[in-house]
Amino acid sequence: MEIKANTSSDGSNQILPLPEIPSPLISNDKTPFEPKLEFSLACKELVATIRDRKPNSFVQITVINPTRQNLTKYSNTETVEGTRDPVFLTGAAFPPGYPIYEETLVKLTVYDVKEKSQETRSFLGSATFAVGDLLKSDEQTLTINLSPLDGSSKVGTIVVSNLKMRENENEETDQTPGEVSRPKPTSFCGNLLHRTIKDPENSSLLDSVFKNIIWKVYRLPTANGRWLCVREQMAETTLSFLIPKQMIALFIQEDMRRLQDLEELGELSAHWDTLRQNVTIHYQHMISSYKEMLTELNKFSGSSFKPSCSRGEKKLEFIPVNLHLQRMHVQSSSSKTDAIYDVVTIGAPAAHIRGFRNGGLRRQLYRFEGEKRNSAYQYIYYSPEDTTKAKEVITNIYKLQPLILSNTELLLTATRQHSSDNLKDSLKTLSEITEQFIHAFEDQLLRSALLALHKARPSYINKRHPNPIHNPDGSEQQYESSERRSSKDSIPHHAEYDEEDWDRVWVNVGKSLNCIIAMVDRLLEQVDTGQECEIEPSAVNQITSLASDDWYEQLYPLVVTLKDCVKEVIDRAKKAMVFVVLQDYGSNISQALALHQRRDVVFSQALAGLVCGFVIKLHTCLRDQDFLLQLHTVGLLVQFEGLLSTYSEEIGMLEDMSVAIVDLQKVAFKVVEAQLEENASTNLYPVVTGIRDFYTVEIQLPSKLFEVLPQEIKDGKLLRVYPVFFNIGINEQQTLAERFGDISLQEIINQENFKLLNKYYKTFQEKLISNCQPRFQTQIDIKELLQSLSQNIQVRKRKNVEVLKLAALICRRLNGIRFTSCKSAKDRTSMSVTLEQCVVLQEEHSLHPDYFARALDCMRSSYAKGAMNDTDDPEAVSDNRPTSSHFYPVALLLVSSHLLVVWLILSLALLLAKYQ
């Protein structure tokens, strides 16, 4: 019997009657990353339909529901060619939530793939077993005869072996020289490296973040005759939508506050007031569009990730494309420790809906800055650094003012309590925060901005008179009407403006603080003097009480003075800095805010990926004290691997992505103890706070997990991240770019990020001891790896993927988070992730060299060769079903004959255009 791969085969056994109430298979306390059941498969003495031919076999696994008695096609093994005794590397894995019980029947159907090119296969035989029989059998292994269609001839047997985690140090393979044969029928052993995976608290935490986990399990031979159990998991994450929704809400909140700041600037001359009104109108439009988008996202109830086919949906533009966690969990029968390798896969953070006709953010920002510098429109030019500094000052105002006010209240509370210790502590904290406040305004930019704002008042315009205008180089030029001042002109000094007035206001804050410090010292000295006198204790208490009764009255006026001084400084400084930020829109308001929105979009996508990576890294390494030390001492390395070409639209994507990753430097994490009430929801989602110039992401941990953290982290120390980005284009478009285009952008990005990586490593060396590095079998010095990476970045070599391999290896050595991206996080990403996994298995876990290619093929296919598939489009497979980005057939990245023709035509067109 011969049928096509996309048709079904009968070959079914009779379904046995089952009890109405299924028995539980195992306890339900499994974590989302711990399997419910796993088994491996092998066949013996298979007989092909054609005599004297060795079959190319694979097994299709079907689950028979114990209550409904319906069949569900679950998974397939890979195809093993040219043998009657195949040992399949791909097994079957059932996740914790899968409805499988002891009474559940599993049907195994063996097929022979006859013509791979035509995808034809023939039915060999099938067998059915109950899960309970497998678990109760000797050594948890079943050997079952395969039943052919006619039921007469013998076609072979199939061996099912349960894979479970228990100690068995002597497991080996039946190995003959030069080949790896079938495993002995024993259970797999292994111990979890990271015990937090089994913590119930951690389970609820991971359940909140990761959903719809897809499982694959492989049993792979090693070079030393033992076996590896490799569990591969892909998970969607709720953060794909959660983080962008939080970000849009923060954008709205910040922009509404910015509108209020613009209104509070007060009276402005006609020109500046017109600019303010125009900016206000554009901001109101942007806020309205953000509110509409947030409303639509709150209604969204579909998948927890955004498929690539939805790139064109306006309401989803803040959502990252195909954000998933890819995890490889390796257990070795020769080692008591396991290894976990996580890679976050994400479509390149880019504003697809806004298009790339004018390039991406990197190019557009550079062009916009040049237009601002050269514009003749009347406004005051401030450099990007000055604008950023102004935003930082505004941020410090909103951050430090509430802290000063709250700590002054604590100080007064301590006076009412007559507590010397509390008074000292409150004063110390107030002094530190007030000193930060004073230093935040110690900048020449603030002085010049105050003068600029003074000149923008109607009163100044009415009284203005000609004055020489000073260029940045100090030279003078003739006076121009203020209605048309060049952007290159600096701000002229005016006799009516008193620069010393600001100095007096600013210095008064420090003087007020000094008065409070002096008063507290005097009050405490009175208490100490009373205690040193040799009088009765009752008398000492009376004196202390009398002295303390007027603490509040003596300190209160000084505290009020400090508050008034702080308020006056804030009122002036905030208006001046808001006026500086207003100039950023002076040359082209619509373009400025369009770039503003584009940056919001790509940053939102990148941040969702970053938070996903941080959460899984923290939870995986929660018991690793060396990692936690590195986390709060040095910070966390975040390495993005890009596979975008420098050709056509992907150049714009690369420019968007590079800016988004740089902006991640403005993000810090903070771990807080979750305040869980009884019977409350256990969803512990991350919470983002802050404004565009600095965001803090709070990660909530249950009390038992929070207690294991170092004191510095428990005290709320901010945990910084250090993102780096290396890109190598690998597809056929990159071939065109390297031959006829320009790859300078890729070279510049790689060189810039190598400097950042090298800087991080130097800090790591200075602050941490060497034993904080994770241990690998192949311990290559990181300095050597960095040197090799530098050389590969400098050399002009086409599609030099060695850059990506070295960057990934350095990231793993430095306990970093790995990200891999292409346009949609599918074909190219899957090729990269699976290749990296197999390289790791070979270099770190001694995967048998003869099985490298076969293991790679297994990981790159969700179905064995010749198995049924719903579509020939790998893109559709990835998007229309919850499958891993690399659990589907992917084409090799070699230019096929028809692509070669297209390439030649394009090449000829480019050459003709060049000479015309």
N, C-alpha and C positions, 0 to 999 in steps of 0.2 A: 504494500500500500504506500502510495507516494502522494504528498499534498504540498501545497504552497505554505510558506512560513506564516502568512497572514490569515490562514484559515485554521479552524479548530479541528482537533482529532477526537474521535470518540474514545476508544480504548479505555473506557471507564469500568471500574469494578462496581459491584452492587453496594449500595449504601446500607450499612448495618443499622439495625434499630438502636436508638440511644435513649438513655434515661431522660426524663423531662428536666430534672434539676442537675446542672453540671456541677462537678466538684471543683473547688479551686485548685489551680495548679501549684501556686506558691503564694506566699504572703504578699500583700499589696503595698508593702513599705519600700518598694523599689524606687530609686531616684530616676529622673528622666534620662539619665545617661547610663543606667544599669539594665541589662537585658532581662526579659522574662524567661526566654528559652532560646538556646542556640544549638545547632547541630551541624555536623559536617557529613559529607556524602562521598561514597566511592562505589564502584561497580566491579564485578568479577565475571570473567568468562562471557562477555557479551557476544551474541551471535548476530552478525549483520544479515540483512535480507538477501544480499548477494554472497554466495559462497566464496570462501578464500579472500574475502575483503575485510579489512579491519575498520570498524566503524569510527565515525567522528561524532561522538555522543555528547549530549547535554541532558540535564534533568529539569523538568518543569515541576514546581512545587505548588500544590493546590490544597487549600484548607477547606474542610467540610464542617460547617457550623453544626454544633451538637444539638441545637434546639430547632433551627429552621431547616436543617439538612440540605442547605444549598452550598454550591461549590464556589470558592473564590480563588482565582489565580493569584498567587502571592509573589513568587519570584522564580528565577531560573539560575542555574549554575552557568559557568562558562562552557564553551565547547572544547573538549579534549580530543585531539585528532590522532587517528591512526593507532589505536590501541584497544584491545579487548578488556583491559583492566584499568580503566581510567580512575585517577584520584583527583577529585575536583577541589580546586583551591577555594572556590566560592561556596560558602555554606548558607544556612538560613538563620536569620535572627528575628526574634519577635520582641518588640519593645514592651515596656511595663504595662501600657494601657491596652494592649491588643487582647481581644476576647478569646483566649485560648485556655482550655481546661484539660484535665486528665482524660476526659471522654472525647475530646476533639480528635477527629481523624485527619491525618495528613496523607494526601495522595501524591506519590512520586511517579512521574511519567518520563520514561527515557526515550529520546528521539535520536535518530541517526541523520546527520546533515550530509546529504549526498552531493549536492552541487551548491557550493557557497555563492558562486556568481549569480545563480538563479534562485537562491534562497529556498531550495527544495529540501524537504526532510521526510523521513518515514518513521512511523511508530514502531518501536521495538518491543516495549512491554511496560507494565505499570505495577505498582505495589502500594498497599495502603496499610497504615499502622495507627494505633491509638497512642496519643502522647503519654498516657499513663503506663502503657506497656514499655515504652522506651525508658522512662524514669525508674521503673521497677526491675528492669532486666539486669543481668549480670554485667558489671562494668558499664552499665547504661549504654549498651550497644546492641543493635538489632541487625541480623542478617536475614533478608527476605528474598524469596524467589520472585522474579519478575514474571507476570502473567501476560502472554501474548494475546492477540485478538482471538485467534482460533482456540486458545486454551489447551493446545495439544503439545506443541514442541517446547523445549526448554531454551530460553533466550538469555539466561544469566541471573545473577543475584545482585542486590544492592545492599550496601552496608551503611547504616545510620548510627552515628556516634554523637552522644550528647556532649556539648562543650560546657564545662562548668568550672568555677574557680575553686580549686582545692589543691592542697599541696601534693605534688607528685614529682619529686626531683629526678627520678630515673627514667622519665619518658624519653624514648628514642624512636628512630624510624627503622624499618626494615630496609637497609640500604645495601645496594650492590655497588661495586666500583664503577665510578663514572656516571651514576644516575641516582636520583632520589625516588624511592618507591613509596608504597602506601604506609601510613602510620599504623602503629599497633593500636588495637581497639581499647584505648584508655582515655580517661577524662583529662581535660586540659587543666593545668594548674596556673596559679598566679596570685599575687598579692597586690592590693591597690597601693600605688605610690602615694597618692593624695587621699588621705582618709576622709577628708571633708566631703568627698563625693557621696559617702554613705550616711552623712549626718542628716537627720530628719529636718533640722532647721535649714540646712543648705538646700535640701530637696525642694522645700516650698519656695525658696528664693529662686532657684533655677526654673521651677515651674512657672513662676511669674514672668520670666523673661524669654524662655525658649519654648517653642511649640512645634508640633507636627514633625517629630524627629524621624528621619528616614535612616534605616539601618542596613549595613552590609557587614558580613563577617567573613574573614579569609583565614585559611590555615596554610601557612607558607613554610617550606623547608629552609633550613639554614645550611651554611657551608660546613658546619661541624656535626651534621647529622641529627640535629634536633628540630623542633618546630616552633614557629611563631604563631600566636593567635592575634590577628589584627582586626580590630573592630573599627569600622568606619561609620561615622554618623554625620548627617547633615540636619541642621535645625533652622527653622524660621525663627525670627525674633519679634516680639511685640514692640521692641524699641524702634522698628522701622517706621511706625506711625506715632508712637508715644512721644519720642524726642522731638520730631518736627512739630507736632501739635503744641508742645510746651514752648518751642522756640517761636512759633508764630504768635502765641499769646504774649511772650516777652517782647517781641518786636513791636506789637501793638501798644503795650504798656509803655515802652521806652519812647516811641514816637509821639504818643499822646502827651507824655511829660515834656518832650522837646517842643511841642506846640505851646505848651504852657510857658516854657522858658522863653520862647520867642515873644509871647505876649507880654511877659514880665520885663522885657528889655526897656519898656517905657517909651517915651516920645522919641521919634527919630525924624531926621530930615526927610523930605519927600522922596528922594532917590532910595534911601535905605529902607524906608517904610514900604515902598513899592516892592522892593526885593523880598522883604519879609512877608508881605501879603502873597506874593507868587509862590514862595517856598511853602507857606502855610496851606495854600490851595493844593499843591502837589502832595504834601504830606497827608492831607485829609483824604485825598483820592487813594493814596497808598494804604492808609489805615482801613478805609472802606473795603478795598480789595482783599486785604489780609483777613478782615473779619468774615467776609463771605467765604473765603477759602477755609477758614477754621470751622465755620458752620458746616460746610460740606464734608470736611474730614471727620467731624464728630458724628455725622450721619453714616459714615462708611462702615460697613459691617462685613466686608468680604475677607479676602485672604490677609494674612499678617505680613505679606511682603508685596512689593510692587513689581510685577513682571515687566519684561522689556517691551512687550506690546502696548503697555500703558505709558510709555515715555511721552506721548503726545497729549496726554490728558492734563489740562490746565490745573484742575483741582489737586492733582497729585505731584506737582512739580517740586515740592519741598521734600518728597519722600524718596529715599535712595532706591536705586534699581537693584533687585535681586540680592538684597542683604541677607546673608546666611552665615552660620557658623559651620565650618568644616573641621571635624575632630577625628584624629587617628589615635586609637588607644592600642598600644603594643604590649603584649604579654609574652614572655619567653619562658619556656620550660627549663632553661638553664639559669634563670635568674629569679630572685625573689622580688625584684622591683619591677615596676611597670614604667612605661613612658607614655606621656600624653603630648600630642602635637596639635595645636589649634591654629587654624588660619581663618580669618574673617574674609569672606569674598563679597565684593560690592561693585556694582557698576560705577564707572568713573563719575565722581560728583561733578555734574555739569548741568547747565541750564539749557536742556534740549529744546524746550518750547520757544525760548527766546532766540534760538538760531545761532549760527556761527559765521554769518556772512562777513561780519566785521571782526572776526576772530573771537577769542575767549577773553576772560577777565584780565589776564596778564597783559595782553596787547592793548586792550581797550583802556585800562587804567593808565598805562604808559602814555598812550596817545592823548587821553583826557588831561593828564598832568601837563603835557607839552602845550596843549591848546590853552590851558589856564595861564601858563607862564607867558605866553605870547599874545594873549588876548588884549585888545584895546578897550574892551568894555570896562566901565568904571567899577572897580572893586579893589580890595586890598589883597595882594597875593601873599599867601602863607604857604610855606613848604608842606609836603605831606607829614614831615616830622613835627612841624608846629601844630598842624591840625590834630594829629594824634595826641600830642602833649596837652592840647586844650581839652580834648575828650577825657584824658586821664585826670585832669584837674576836676572836671565836672563829676567824674566817677568818685574821686576821693571826697568831694563835698558830700555826695549822697551817702557815702559809706561812713565817713568819720563824724559828721555832725550828730547822727543819732547815738553813736558811741560816746561822744563827749557828754551829751545830755543825760544819757542813762547812767554814766559813771559819776556825774555830779550828784544825781539823786542817791546813788549808793553811798557817796561820801556824806551827804546830809543824814542819811539813815543811820550811818555809823555814829554820828554825833548824838542822835537821839538815843541810841542804844548804849552810849557811854562805853563803847568798845574800842580800846586802844589798838588791838590787833586788826580789827576790821577797818579802822580809820587809816592805819598804815597801808594795808593792802589796797584799799580804794584809792588812796592818794597815788600810790605807785602806778596803778593801771591808768588813772586819769592823766598823770604826768606823761606816760609813754604815748598815749593816744594824742594828747595835745601837742607834743613835740612832732609827731608825724604830721599833724594838721599844719603846724607852722612851716615845716620844711616843704610841704606840698605846694606852697605859694611862693617859694623862694626861686623865682625864675624871671628872667628878663622879658620873656614872652608876655607875662601877665602885665608888666609895666607898660609895654608898648600897646597892648590890647586896651588897657584902661584909657590911654591917650587917644587911641583910635575911636573908641566909643564916645569919648568926650567930644571929639570932632564931628561925630555923626549926629549930635544933638541939634535941634533947630536953633537953639540959642547961639551955638557956635557958628552956624552957617550965616546967621544974620549979622554977626560981628566980624566975619572973616576979613582978612586983608592980605594982600600979596606977601608971600614969604618964599624964599628959595626952597626948592624941593631937592632933597638929598638922595642920590642914587645909592644902591647898596655898596658901591666902592668908595663912597664918601664925597664924590664930586657933586657940584651943584649944577642945576639946570634952571631954565626960566620957569616962572610960575605958570601953571595951567589952571584953567577953571576946574573946580572940584567936580563939575558935572562930567568931565572926561579926563580921568587920571589914569595913566598907564599902569598896568599890573606890575611893572618893574619898579615903580616908584615906592620908596619907603615912606614912613609916616613922618611928616614934618613936626617939629616941636613948636609949641605955641606958648606965648608968654602968659596967657590967662590960666593955663593948666598948672596946678601945683603938684608936682611929682612927689614932694615930700609928704603930702597929705596921706597917700597910700602907705608910706613907710610908718607913719605914726599909728595908723589904724592897725596895721599888721603886727607891729611891735607890741601894741597894747595887749594882745593875746598872751604873749610870753610874760609881760609884766603882771598881768592879772593872775596867771598861774603861779608866779613867784610869790605873790602876796598870799595866796592860799597855802603854799608850802611853808612859808614863814609862820603863818598863824597856826597850822597844824603842829609844827615843831614846838611852838611856844606852849600850846595846850598839852602836848605830851610831856614836855619838860616839867610843867607844873605837877603832873601826876607822878613823875619820877622823883621830884624833889620831896613830895609828900611821903613817898614810900621810904626814902632814905632817912627821914627824921626818926629819931628814937622816941616814939610816942606810942600810946596804946593803939592796938589794931582798930578798936571802935572809932577812935579819933581820926585815924587815917582814912577809914571809910567815909566818915562824915566830911572830911576835907575834900576827898576825891569827888564825892557826890556834889558838894557845893561848887567845886571847880568845873565839873562836867555839866552842871545845869545850864550854864551860859555858853556851852560849846556851839550849839546850834545858832544862837543869836549872834555870836561873834563871826561864825563862818558864813552864814547865809548871805549877807551883803556882798562878800567877796565872790561867792559863787554866782550871784546875779550879775555882777560886773563881768565875770568871765563869759557868761552866756551872751551878754549884750555885745561884747567885743567879737566873739565868734560869729554872731549873727551879722554884724556889720561887715566883717571880712567876707563872709559867704555871699552877702547881697552884692557886693561890688565885684568880687572875683567871678561869680557865676555869670553875671551879665556880660563881663568882659570876654569870658571864654565862649559863651554862646554866640557873641558877636564874631569871634574868630571862626567858629564852625559855620556860621552863616555865609562867610566869604567863600566857603568850599563850593557853594552852589551859584556863585556870582556869574561865572562865564556862561554856563549852560545848565539851567535848572533841571530840565527834563532829562538830559543825558546824565547828570550827576545822580539823580534819584533812580534812573534806570540801572545804573551801575550799582547803586545802593541795594536795589532789589535783587539783582543778579547775584551779588555777593551773599545776600541772605539765603538765597536758594541753595547755592552750592555748599555753603557752610553748614546749613541744616542737614544736608545729606551726609556730609563728612562726619559731623558730630554724632549722628545716629550710629554710624559704624564704629566710631571711637568708643562710645559708651558701651556698645555691645562687647567690644574687645576687652575693655577694662573690667567689666563685670565678670566675664568668664575667667580672665587671668587672676583676678583677686580671689575668686572662689576656688579655683584650682590650686592656688598656692597659699591658701590661708594658713596652713601649718608650717610653711617654709619660712623660718625665721630669717634666713639670709636674704631671701627675696624681700621680705617686709622691711628689713633694714635698708636695703637698696632703694625701696620704694619711697621711704620718707627722708632718706639722706641725699640721694642723687636724683631721683625721679625715674620715670618709666619711659624706656625707648619704644617708639611706635614707628614701625617700618612699613611703608607703603610700596608695593611692587606694581608698577604700571606696565601694561602691554599695548599701549596705544601707539598707533603709527603717527609719523609726522607728515601726514598727507591728508589733503582735503579737510572735511569737517573734524576729523579726529585731532587736528592741530588745535582747533578751538577747544575741544574737550580737554586736551592736555593743558592748555592755558588756564581753563577754569579749575581743573583739579589741582594744579600747582599752587594757585592762590588759596584754595580751600584748605589745603594741608598746612600752608604757612599760617593761616588764621587759627588753626588748632593750637598754636602756641599760646593763645589767649585763654586756654581752658585749664582749669585745675580741678582735682577731685578731692572730696572730703568724705570720710567714712563716719557715719553717725549711727548711734544705737536706735533701733526701731522701737517706737513707743506703741506696742501692741496691746490693745484692750481685749478683755475677754470676749470671746465670740465675734471678734472683729475679723475682717478679711485678712488673709495672709499674703496678699499681693504686696510685695515690697519693691515698688518701682523706683528707679532713680528720679531725682528731682533736680531740675536745672534752675539756677537763679543768676541774676546779674544783668549787665547790659553788653552791647556789642563789643566793647573794648576789653571785657573780662567776664568770663562765666565760671561759675562754680557748680560742679555736678555732685550732689549728695547721694552717696550709696548707702542704703539702709541695711544693717545687719541685725539679726536677732541677738538677744543678750548673750547667749552662750557662745556665739561666734565672735561677737564684739569683744568679749573678755580675753580672747587669745591674742589680740592685737598688741603691738608695742604701745607703751604709754604715749609716745609722741603722736601716734595716729589717733589714739583714743582722746587725746587732748584737742583734737581738731586741726592738727597741722595740715596745711594744704599740700596735696600731692601733685607735683607738676608732671607734665608729659612733654616729651621731646620728639616731635614728628620728623621723619626724614622720608624722602621720596626718590626712588630710582626708577627710570623708565627705559625700556628697550622695546621698540616696535618689532613684531615678529611675523606679521602677516604679509600677504602679497603686495598690499599697498605700501608697506615699508620698503619693499624691494624697489618700487617706483621712486619713492622719496630718496632713497640712497643713490640711485642711478641718475635721476634727473631733477630732484628737488633739493630741499634744504633740511638738514637734520641738526642745525645749530641749536635749536631750542632744547632738544633732548640732551645735547652735550652740556649746555649751560646748566640745566636743571640738575644733572648728575654731578657736575663739579660743585655746584652750590651746596648740594645736600651731603656730599662727601665731607666737606668742611664741618658741617653740623654734626655728622656722625663722629668724626674724629674728635671734635670738641667734647662731645658727650663721653667718649671713651677716656679722654684725659681726666675729666671730672670723676669718672668711675674709678680710675686708678688712684687719684689723690685721696678720695674719701673712703674707699672700701678696700678691704683685704682681698686677696686673690681667691680665697675659698668661698666667696659669694658666687662665683661662676658655677653654673651647672656642670656636672661631670658627664663627659661623653667618652665613647670608646676611642674616637679619633681626636685627641686633644691637640689641636693646632693652636699655636700662640696667636692671640687676637692681633698683635702687632703685625705678624706676618700676613694675616688675612687682610688687614687694612692696607698694607703695602701693596698686596696683590690687587685689591680692589682699585686703588689709586692708579696703578699701571693699566688696568683694563679700561678704566674710564678715559685715560689719556690717549690710549692707542685708537687709531681709526680703523675699526674692524666692523664689518657689516653684521648686524644682528648679533651683537656680542652678548649672548645670554649669560656668559660667565659673570657679568656684572650683577645680574639678579641672583645667581646662585651664591656668590660671595656675600652679598648684602643680606640675604636670608640667613646664611650660616652665622654671620656676625650678630645678627639680631637674636638668634637662638642662644648664642654664647652669652649674650648680655641680658638674658631673661626678658626680652622685649615681646611686643605683640606684633604678629605678622598679618598684613593685609595684602590681598591680590586683587587687581582690578583690570578690566578691559572695558570696552564700550558697554557691554551688557552683563558682565560677570558670568559668561557662559562658555562658549567654545574655547577661546584662548585661555581664559581663567582655568577651565577644567584641565586643559592640557598642562598648564603650569603646576597646578596643585597636585595632580596625580603623579607627575614626573618627580616633583619634590618629595612626595611621600615615598616613592620607590627608592629614590636616592638615599633618603634617610634610613630606610629599612636595610639597604645594602651596606651603607657606611657605618651605621650605628648599631645595627642588630644582626649583621652577618647573613642577610638574605642570600640564598644560593645564587651565584651569578647566572646559572643556566635558567633560572626562573624569573629573572628580572623582567624580561619582555612580557612573559605570560602574566605575571602579577600586574604589570602596567595595563595590559589589555583588559584584565578583570575589572580593575578600578575604573576604566574608561567606558564601561558598558553597563547599562542597567539590565540588559538582557543578553543571554549567550548568543553566539552567532547562530542564526537560523531560527531564533525564537520569534514569537509574534510581537508585533509592534503596532501601535495605533496610527503612527504617522511616520513618514520618511523625513520629516523636517525636524532636526534636532532642536531648533529654536522653539518650535511648538511644544515638543515634549517637555522642555524645561519649564515652560510657562503655564501649560494647561494642566499639569498634574504636580502634586507636591513632591517633587523629586530633586535630588541633589544636582547641582550644576555640573557635576561630572559623572552622574549615574545615567548617562545616555550615550549612544554611539556618537563619536566625534570624528570628523574627517582629519586626516593627517594634513599638516600645514605645508604640503608640497603643492606646487602649482601644477594642476592637471592640464591635459592637452587643450581643453577649450579655454581655460584661463590663460594659457600661454598665448593663444591666438589674440585674446582680448588685450593682453599685455603688449603684444607686438603692435597692435593697432594704436593703442594709446601712446606708445613710445614714438611711433611715426608721426602722430598728430602733434606731440610736444615738440619734436624736432622741426616740423614744418612751421609751427607757430614761432619758434625761436628765430628762424631765418627770414620770416616775413617782416 
